[in-house]
Amino acid sequence: MNSYRIAVVDDDNHIREIVEAYLHKEGYETVGMDNAEAALELWKTTPPDMWILDIMLPGMSGYELCRHIRQEAEVPIIMISARDEEVDKILGLELGSDDYLTKPFSPRELVARVKRLMHRFELMNQYKEQSPAAESKKTTQIGALKLDLEERRVFWDEQEIEMTFKEFSLLQSLTDRPNRAFSRDELLNLVWGNDYFGSDRAIDDLVKRLRKKLPDMPIETVWGYGYRLRVEGEMS
């Protein structure tokens, strides 16, 4: 049986109850809410292991709730919506959601995506123990930047900078191969895994977040292609 707790936030009681029922059959614990304000309180007190968020909610939208959550953690998020417009999907992924489903959807498909996403996050969380590189190399340092690979912590001029899991993964990918130009597709595979099917603009959002947290980091845009970390001299 699964021990994960999933929050389902949807103001349509019928849909929410069906989703919760299917998740219960798979052994997941759930907590259901019909508004984002209540969900935000849950996040502050007893945060769940995953979120399933409807976009169109009364009061605060699912987009806004996703943004709040993503500012603090890299917990898995699936967004659902009755609107079938590409811009909604792109916006949801840019704000940090990991997957997107359009209503009406099959509850079985949703459960399959929940399983896949949970499995992906389990593998990501086990990476530092399983990676030979992480075992042989404890830290990466380049100029004022230091990455603690064991604890997944980032320091700039000895001051710790808070990073989400994906932000750290992207930064580590860039520092592993300084001066190399990475395409957006390559970075998507490195950060999300090769079964990711969302927009490559999710990488642009991650880079924006890194630049905001580390404004002096020379992360360059390779126009029409991707990004690279411009470095002079040697890393340690």
SEKE-493137 format. One record per residue (C-alpha): residue number from 1; residue in three letters; x, z, y. Coordinates in pm, 1 decimal. Layout:
BEGIN
[NUM ala [X Z Y]]
...
END
This chain:
BEGIN
[1 met [0.0 0.0 0.0]]
[2 asn [113.0 -68.3 356.3]]
[3 ser [185.9 226.5 583.1]]
[4 tyr [168.6 28.2 907.5]]
[5 arg [-83.9 112.2 1177.8]]
[6 ile [-233.8 -183.3 1366.2]]
[7 ala [-430.7 -164.7 1691.0]]
[8 val [-711.7 -422.2 1724.0]]
[9 val [-828.2 -463.8 2083.2]]
[10 asp [-1137.9 -684.3 2123.5]]
[11 asp [-1461.5 -623.9 2312.2]]
[12 asp [-1655.6 -820.6 2049.7]]
[13 asn [-1750.2 -541.8 1808.7]]
[14 his [-1840.6 -783.6 1529.3]]
[15 ile [-1504.8 -962.1 1533.6]]
[16 arg [-1313.8 -635.7 1566.1]]
[17 glu [-1493.5 -479.7 1268.7]]
[18 ile [-1433.3 -787.1 1049.5]]
[19 val [-1061.8 -795.6 1138.7]]
[20 glu [-1026.7 -424.5 1067.2]]
[21 ala [-1209.7 -458.1 735.2]]
[22 tyr [-974.4 -733.6 616.6]]
[23 leu [-669.8 -536.7 725.7]]
[24 his [-797.1 -228.1 543.0]]
[25 lys [-824.5 -434.1 222.3]]
[26 glu [-452.7 -507.5 253.1]]
[27 gly [-371.9 -139.2 296.2]]
[28 tyr [-312.5 -132.7 670.2]]
[29 glu [-435.0 153.3 885.4]]
[30 thr [-617.8 36.9 1198.1]]
[31 val [-744.2 169.3 1527.4]]
[32 gly [-1003.9 -35.5 1713.2]]
[33 met [-1068.4 -43.3 2088.5]]
[34 asp [-1285.0 -255.9 2316.8]]
[35 asn [-1079.1 -236.2 2637.3]]
[36 ala [-718.2 -253.1 2748.9]]
[37 glu [-724.8 71.6 2944.5]]
[38 ala [-792.7 272.1 2627.5]]
[39 ala [-528.4 68.0 2447.0]]
[40 leu [-272.5 148.8 2715.3]]
[41 glu [-340.8 520.4 2671.3]]
[42 leu [-289.4 479.4 2296.1]]
[43 trp [41.7 305.9 2366.5]]
[44 lys [157.6 598.8 2579.3]]
[45 thr [59.3 865.0 2325.2]]
[46 thr [70.3 732.4 1967.5]]
[47 pro [186.2 369.0 1975.2]]
[48 pro [90.1 157.1 1672.1]]
[49 asp [325.9 -64.7 1471.5]]
[50 met [149.4 -386.4 1574.9]]
[51 trp [-106.6 -510.6 1827.9]]
[52 ile [-381.7 -769.5 1790.1]]
[53 leu [-504.0 -838.3 2144.6]]
[54 asp [-797.4 -1040.2 2270.8]]
[55 ile [-710.6 -1213.9 2598.6]]
[56 met [-1051.3 -1185.1 2765.8]]
[57 leu [-1119.3 -812.6 2798.9]]
[58 pro [-1327.2 -623.0 3054.9]]
[59 gly [-1106.6 -480.6 3328.9]]
[60 met [-740.4 -524.9 3242.3]]
[61 ser [-683.5 -848.6 3049.0]]
[62 gly [-498.1 -887.5 2722.0]]
[63 tyr [-226.2 -1069.8 2916.4]]
[64 glu [-172.1 -768.0 3141.3]]
[65 leu [-170.5 -528.2 2847.6]]
[66 cys [81.6 -747.7 2665.0]]
[67 arg [306.0 -742.1 2971.5]]
[68 his [290.9 -361.5 2992.6]]
[69 ile [379.2 -320.7 2625.2]]
[70 arg [654.9 -580.5 2631.3]]
[71 gln [828.1 -411.7 2924.4]]
[72 glu [896.4 -113.2 2700.4]]
[73 ala [926.6 -230.4 2340.9]]
[74 glu [953.5 -521.9 2100.3]]
[75 val [655.7 -423.0 1883.5]]
[76 pro [482.9 -722.1 1714.7]]
[77 ile [191.9 -868.1 1914.9]]
[78 ile [-64.9 -1130.0 1809.3]]
[79 met [-297.3 -1261.7 2080.0]]
[80 ile [-641.6 -1408.9 2009.4]]
[81 ser [-870.4 -1601.6 2243.1]]
[82 ala [-1189.2 -1807.6 2252.8]]
[83 arg [-1015.0 -2046.4 2493.1]]
[84 asp [-834.2 -2333.3 2323.7]]
[85 glu [-605.5 -2444.0 2604.6]]
[86 glu [-232.6 -2500.6 2561.0]]
[87 val [-160.7 -2315.7 2884.6]]
[88 asp [-312.6 -1998.8 2738.8]]
[89 lys [-90.3 -2019.3 2433.2]]
[90 ile [221.2 -2084.2 2640.1]]
[91 leu [140.4 -1802.5 2881.8]]
[92 gly [77.7 -1559.3 2599.0]]
[93 leu [409.1 -1644.4 2434.5]]
[94 glu [596.0 -1630.0 2763.6]]
[95 leu [461.3 -1281.2 2826.7]]
[96 gly [603.4 -1174.9 2493.2]]
[97 ser [341.5 -1220.6 2223.1]]
[98 asp [477.2 -1329.4 1885.5]]
[99 asp [181.0 -1535.5 1768.2]]
[100 tyr [-147.5 -1677.7 1895.9]]
[101 leu [-480.7 -1757.0 1728.4]]
[102 thr [-785.1 -1934.3 1873.1]]
[103 lys [-1139.3 -1818.7 1792.1]]
[104 pro [-1309.0 -1883.0 1561.6]]
[105 phe [-1033.3 -1811.1 1310.8]]
[106 ser [-1020.0 -1722.1 946.2]]
[107 pro [-964.2 -1348.2 892.3]]
[108 arg [-749.8 -1443.5 593.1]]
[109 glu [-528.1 -1654.8 816.6]]
[110 leu [-492.3 -1364.9 1057.3]]
[111 val [-395.9 -1130.9 773.1]]
[112 ala [-140.0 -1385.4 649.7]]
[113 arg [14.9 -1400.1 995.5]]
[114 val [18.0 -1020.7 1017.9]]
[115 lys [206.4 -1002.8 687.7]]
[116 arg [455.4 -1268.7 791.4]]
[117 leu [518.0 -1108.2 1129.7]]
[118 met [562.8 -761.3 980.6]]
[119 his [805.4 -901.4 725.1]]
[120 arg [1003.8 -1075.5 999.1]]
[121 phe [1033.5 -754.6 1200.3]]
[122 glu [1140.0 -561.6 889.8]]
[123 leu [1421.3 -811.6 834.7]]
[124 met [1523.5 -796.4 1199.3]]
[125 asn [1536.5 -416.7 1189.6]]
[126 gln [1753.3 -430.2 877.3]]
[127 tyr [1990.5 -686.6 1024.9]]
[128 lys [2258.8 -451.2 1147.7]]
[129 glu [2289.5 -287.7 801.8]]
[130 gln [2287.5 -619.2 614.6]]
[131 ser [2510.4 -825.3 842.7]]
[132 pro [2878.7 -844.5 740.3]]
[133 ala [2965.7 -916.9 1103.3]]
[134 ala [2800.7 -596.5 1215.1]]
[135 glu [2994.3 -401.3 953.5]]
[136 ser [3331.8 -541.6 1058.2]]
[137 lys [3270.8 -543.9 1432.5]]
[138 lys [3121.5 -238.2 1599.0]]
[139 thr [3120.0 -355.4 1960.2]]
[140 thr [3145.7 -666.3 2174.3]]
[141 gln [3292.8 -640.7 2522.5]]
[142 ile [3319.1 -906.1 2787.8]]
[143 gly [3406.4 -800.0 3139.2]]
[144 ala [3174.3 -520.7 3249.4]]
[145 leu [2937.7 -590.7 2957.9]]
[146 lys [2955.7 -392.5 2635.1]]
[147 leu [2729.4 -433.3 2332.4]]
[148 asp [2714.2 -156.7 2073.8]]
[149 leu [2622.7 -361.8 1766.5]]
[150 glu [2550.7 -63.9 1542.0]]
[151 glu [2308.8 110.8 1776.0]]
[152 arg [2193.8 -209.1 1952.6]]
[153 arg [2268.8 -66.0 2296.4]]
[154 val [2387.4 -249.5 2607.4]]
[155 phe [2613.3 -113.1 2882.7]]
[156 trp [2714.6 -261.5 3217.9]]
[157 asp [2994.8 -83.0 3402.2]]
[158 glu [2942.0 210.1 3163.0]]
[159 gln [2575.4 234.9 3263.9]]
[160 glu [2325.4 180.7 2980.3]]
[161 ile [2073.9 -100.2 3031.1]]
[162 glu [1749.6 -75.8 2835.5]]
[163 met [1690.3 -380.0 2614.6]]
[164 thr [1408.8 -484.9 2384.0]]
[165 phe [1495.5 -610.6 2036.8]]
[166 lys [1464.3 -978.8 2130.1]]
[167 glu [1653.2 -935.6 2456.6]]
[168 phe [1940.7 -777.7 2264.6]]
[169 ser [1928.3 -1051.3 1998.3]]
[170 leu [1948.2 -1325.6 2259.8]]
[171 leu [2231.4 -1153.6 2445.9]]
[172 gln [2422.8 -1102.9 2122.6]]
[173 ser [2378.5 -1470.0 2028.8]]
[174 leu [2520.0 -1580.4 2364.2]]
[175 thr [2813.2 -1337.5 2355.9]]
[176 asp [2900.3 -1428.7 1995.2]]
[177 arg [2980.8 -1783.5 2112.1]]
[178 pro [3079.5 -1766.3 2480.6]]
[179 asn [3085.6 -2097.2 2669.6]]
[180 arg [2891.3 -2269.8 2392.6]]
[181 ala [2575.2 -2449.8 2502.6]]
[182 phe [2278.9 -2345.4 2287.9]]
[183 ser [1963.4 -2554.5 2276.6]]
[184 arg [1632.4 -2375.8 2317.7]]
[185 asp [1547.3 -2456.7 1954.8]]
[186 glu [1872.8 -2297.7 1835.0]]
[187 leu [1804.5 -1983.3 2033.2]]
[188 leu [1445.8 -1967.6 1904.0]]
[189 asn [1578.1 -1977.8 1546.8]]
[190 leu [1839.2 -1711.1 1618.6]]
[191 val [1597.3 -1474.3 1792.4]]
[192 trp [1260.0 -1537.3 1622.4]]
[193 gly [1357.4 -1700.0 1292.3]]
[194 asn [1328.8 -2057.0 1169.6]]
[195 asp [956.8 -2027.3 1089.9]]
[196 tyr [863.6 -1972.1 1455.0]]
[197 phe [615.3 -2235.0 1571.0]]
[198 gly [543.4 -2133.3 1929.3]]
[199 ser [660.2 -2283.0 2258.1]]
[200 asp [1031.7 -2297.3 2334.2]]
[201 arg [942.2 -2166.6 2680.9]]
[202 ala [950.0 -1821.7 2522.7]]
[203 ile [1329.3 -1850.5 2547.0]]
[204 asp [1304.4 -1921.9 2920.9]]
[205 asp [1107.0 -1599.5 2960.1]]
[206 leu [1368.1 -1400.9 2768.5]]
[207 val [1647.0 -1544.3 2983.7]]
[208 lys [1455.8 -1450.0 3299.9]]
[209 arg [1427.6 -1095.3 3172.2]]
[210 leu [1799.7 -1079.5 3090.3]]
[211 arg [1893.9 -1216.7 3432.2]]
[212 lys [1676.5 -954.8 3599.2]]
[213 lys [1835.0 -670.7 3401.8]]
[214 leu [2189.5 -812.2 3423.8]]
[215 pro [2198.2 -1006.8 3752.9]]
[216 asp [2578.6 -1042.0 3744.2]]
[217 met [2589.0 -1193.8 3396.0]]
[218 pro [2691.5 -1563.2 3415.6]]
[219 ile [2407.9 -1702.3 3201.9]]
[220 glu [2397.2 -2070.2 3294.8]]
[221 thr [2112.5 -2314.0 3251.3]]
[222 val [2209.9 -2635.4 3075.9]]
[223 trp [1945.2 -2858.4 3230.0]]
[224 gly [1720.6 -3032.3 2981.7]]
[225 tyr [1889.3 -2854.8 2690.7]]
[226 gly [1924.3 -2476.6 2694.9]]
[227 tyr [2166.6 -2202.6 2803.0]]
[228 arg [2523.0 -2079.3 2774.1]]
[229 leu [2720.5 -1772.4 2874.7]]
[230 arg [3006.5 -1885.4 3098.3]]
[231 val [3312.3 -1672.9 3030.0]]
[232 glu [3667.8 -1683.9 3161.8]]
[233 gly [3931.4 -1517.6 2946.6]]
[234 glu [3895.2 -1344.2 2610.5]]
[235 met [3634.2 -1114.9 2464.5]]
[236 ser [3721.3 -796.9 2276.9]]
END
